[in-house]
Amino acid sequence: MMTPLYERIIKRKRKYQLFFPTNNRTVRSNDVVWGICWAGDDLIVMPYHVAPNYHVRAAAALTVSYWIWRAFLTFDTSSLPSSFQPVEARLMIAVKASTCTSSIANPYLQLTPGHQSDPVVIDDFNVQNPETEVLGQIDYRDCAPPGAKLIYLNQAGLDHINPLGLTKYCLRAQLDVENQTPPLGANSATWWSLEKGPGYRPYLRIDYYPF
């Protein structure tokens, strides 16, 4: 007789792995019209992931014009067992600066499936536009530095993990994901990049049962 699934889970020791990004870049868009900014205009792959800044950013803002920053993170999760059973996963970012002065009605920094190239290119901004699935989120108001901030993955986030290769994410302001015009101000978070090194770099922790 086959052992019930829950008994097989109990007999297997829960394990975890830490993954550091193989790629972490920010793409920025800017225009005086929100719809054009959201679609992608004056696009730049920001160079600030390396010295002396060492940061990536996800934000939506209105100053004298509209701004969007999207943060793309890629993890090589191919060392996971192909038949693994995820239990919990969270993305850690070490925040340098944050603000939520644009919209407290849409206050979240959201983790969405990423569709980026490797390395990231400006066209990745446009490719990301239709993606609205949220894999996890954190309130910008809970991102005050310093220290590690954890974004726990929901079930969709667990399902998105790829044990056969790369797991890709795009972090975006909720205003951006939902294509909501920002009021004056900024919903923004900036965190240390991979290149900053141990103690600062983002990581993805995945707890699982190794079936």
C-alpha positions as CSV (number, residue, x, y, z in Angstrom):
1,M,0.0,0.0,0.0
2,M,1.3,3.4,-0.9
3,T,2.2,5.8,1.9
4,P,-0.2,8.8,2.1
5,L,1.2,12.0,0.8
6,Y,1.1,13.8,4.2
7,E,3.1,11.0,5.8
8,R,5.7,11.1,3.1
9,I,6.0,14.9,3.7
10,I,6.5,14.3,7.5
11,K,9.2,11.7,6.8
12,R,11.2,14.1,4.6
13,K,13.2,16.9,6.2
14,R,12.3,20.4,5.1
15,K,15.1,22.1,3.3
16,Y,15.9,25.5,2.0
17,Q,18.1,27.2,-0.5
18,L,19.3,30.8,-0.9
19,F,19.6,32.2,-4.3
20,F,21.3,35.5,-5.3
21,P,20.4,37.3,-8.5
22,T,22.4,36.7,-11.6
23,N,21.0,40.0,-12.9
24,N,19.5,43.0,-11.3
25,R,18.8,46.2,-13.3
26,T,16.3,49.1,-13.4
27,V,14.6,50.4,-16.5
28,R,13.2,53.9,-16.2
29,S,10.5,55.7,-18.3
30,N,9.5,59.4,-18.3
31,D,6.9,61.5,-20.1
32,V,4.6,64.4,-19.3
33,V,1.6,62.2,-20.2
34,W,1.0,59.2,-17.9
35,G,-0.3,56.9,-20.6
36,I,2.8,57.5,-22.7
37,C,5.1,57.0,-19.7
38,W,3.4,53.8,-18.8
39,A,3.7,52.5,-22.3
40,G,7.4,53.3,-22.3
41,D,9.1,56.6,-23.3
42,D,12.6,58.0,-23.0
43,L,13.6,54.6,-21.8
44,I,16.9,54.0,-20.0
45,V,18.5,51.0,-18.5
46,M,19.9,52.7,-15.4
47,P,23.6,52.3,-14.6
48,Y,23.3,52.6,-10.8
49,H,23.6,48.9,-9.9
50,V,27.4,49.3,-9.7
51,A,29.7,51.6,-7.8
52,P,29.3,54.1,-6.4
53,N,25.5,53.8,-6.1
54,Y,24.9,50.1,-5.9
55,H,21.1,50.2,-6.1
56,V,18.0,49.2,-8.0
57,R,14.6,50.9,-7.8
58,A,10.9,50.3,-8.3
59,A,8.7,53.4,-8.2
60,A,5.9,55.5,-9.8
61,A,6.0,59.3,-9.4
62,L,4.7,62.6,-10.5
63,T,6.9,65.7,-10.3
64,V,6.8,68.1,-13.2
65,S,6.3,64.9,-15.3
66,Y,5.5,61.2,-14.8
67,W,8.2,58.7,-13.9
68,I,8.3,54.9,-13.7
69,W,11.1,52.7,-12.5
70,R,10.9,48.9,-12.9
71,A,13.4,46.6,-11.2
72,F,14.2,43.3,-12.9
73,L,15.7,40.4,-10.9
74,T,16.7,37.1,-12.3
75,F,17.6,34.0,-10.2
76,D,19.1,30.7,-11.3
77,T,17.0,28.2,-9.4
78,S,18.0,25.2,-11.4
79,S,19.7,23.6,-8.3
80,L,16.2,22.8,-6.9
81,P,15.0,19.2,-7.2
82,S,12.8,19.0,-10.3
83,S,10.0,17.5,-8.3
84,F,10.4,19.8,-5.2
85,Q,7.3,20.8,-3.2
86,P,7.6,24.5,-2.2
87,V,6.5,25.4,1.4
88,E,7.4,29.0,1.7
89,A,9.5,31.6,-0.2
90,R,10.5,35.2,0.4
91,L,12.5,37.8,-1.4
92,M,14.8,39.9,0.7
93,I,15.7,43.4,-0.2
94,A,17.9,45.7,1.9
95,V,16.3,49.1,1.4
96,K,18.4,52.3,1.1
97,A,15.5,54.7,0.7
98,S,11.7,54.6,0.5
99,T,8.7,57.0,0.3
100,C,5.0,56.8,-0.1
101,T,3.9,60.3,-0.8
102,S,2.0,59.8,-4.1
103,S,-0.9,57.5,-3.2
104,I,-1.8,55.8,0.1
105,A,-4.7,54.2,-1.7
106,N,-2.3,52.2,-3.9
107,P,0.6,51.8,-1.4
108,Y,2.2,48.5,-2.5
109,L,5.5,47.5,-4.0
110,Q,4.5,44.4,-6.0
111,L,6.4,41.4,-7.2
112,T,5.3,40.3,-10.7
113,P,6.5,37.6,-13.1
114,G,9.4,39.0,-15.1
115,H,9.9,38.7,-18.9
116,Q,13.3,40.3,-19.1
117,S,16.3,39.5,-21.3
118,D,19.7,38.7,-20.0
119,P,21.2,41.2,-19.9
120,V,18.2,43.6,-19.4
121,V,17.4,45.8,-22.4
122,I,15.1,48.8,-22.7
123,D,12.5,46.8,-24.7
124,D,12.0,44.7,-21.5
125,F,9.9,47.6,-20.1
126,N,7.4,47.3,-22.9
127,V,7.2,43.5,-22.8
128,Q,6.3,43.8,-19.1
129,N,3.3,46.0,-19.6
130,P,0.6,43.3,-19.9
131,E,1.8,41.4,-16.8
132,T,-0.5,42.2,-13.9
133,E,-0.3,39.0,-11.8
134,V,1.0,39.7,-8.3
135,L,3.2,37.1,-6.7
136,G,3.8,39.0,-3.5
137,Q,3.8,42.5,-2.1
138,I,4.9,44.9,0.6
139,D,3.6,48.3,1.7
140,Y,6.0,51.1,0.8
141,R,5.3,52.5,4.2
142,D,6.8,49.3,5.7
143,C,10.0,49.7,3.7
144,A,11.6,52.5,5.8
145,P,15.4,51.9,5.9
146,P,17.6,50.6,7.2
147,G,17.4,46.8,7.3
148,A,16.1,43.8,5.4
149,K,12.6,43.8,4.1
150,L,10.9,40.6,3.2
151,I,8.3,40.0,0.4
152,Y,6.6,36.7,1.0
153,L,5.4,34.9,-2.1
154,N,1.8,33.9,-2.4
155,Q,0.7,30.6,-4.0
156,A,1.0,32.1,-7.5
157,G,4.6,33.1,-6.5
158,L,5.4,29.6,-5.3
159,D,4.0,28.2,-8.6
160,H,6.2,30.6,-10.6
161,I,9.4,29.2,-9.2
162,N,11.3,27.4,-12.0
163,P,13.3,24.4,-10.8
164,L,14.6,23.8,-14.3
165,G,16.3,27.1,-15.0
166,L,15.7,30.8,-14.4
167,T,13.1,32.4,-12.1
168,K,12.5,36.0,-13.2
169,Y,10.8,38.8,-11.4
170,C,9.9,42.4,-12.0
171,L,9.2,44.7,-9.0
172,R,6.8,47.5,-9.7
173,A,4.8,50.1,-7.9
174,Q,1.1,49.1,-7.5
175,L,0.2,52.3,-9.4
176,D,2.3,51.0,-12.3
177,V,0.9,47.5,-12.3
178,E,-2.7,48.7,-12.3
179,N,-1.9,51.6,-14.7
180,Q,-3.3,54.2,-12.2
181,T,-2.2,57.8,-12.8
182,P,0.0,58.8,-9.8
183,P,-1.0,61.9,-7.8
184,L,1.8,64.4,-7.0
185,G,4.6,62.7,-5.1
186,A,6.3,59.3,-5.3
187,N,5.7,55.8,-4.2
188,S,9.3,54.5,-4.3
189,A,11.8,52.1,-2.9
190,T,15.5,51.8,-3.6
191,W,17.5,48.9,-2.4
192,W,21.1,47.6,-2.5
193,S,22.1,45.7,-5.6
194,L,23.9,42.3,-6.0
195,E,27.1,44.2,-6.7
196,K,27.1,45.7,-3.2
197,G,28.1,42.3,-2.0
198,P,27.4,40.1,1.1
199,G,25.2,41.5,3.7
200,Y,23.5,43.9,1.2
201,R,22.6,41.9,-1.9
202,P,19.0,40.7,-2.5
203,Y,18.3,37.0,-2.1
204,L,15.5,34.6,-2.7
205,R,15.0,32.0,0.1
206,I,12.9,28.9,-0.9
207,D,11.8,26.4,1.7
208,Y,10.7,23.0,0.3
209,Y,10.3,19.3,0.6
210,P,12.6,17.4,-1.7
211,F,10.3,14.8,-3.4
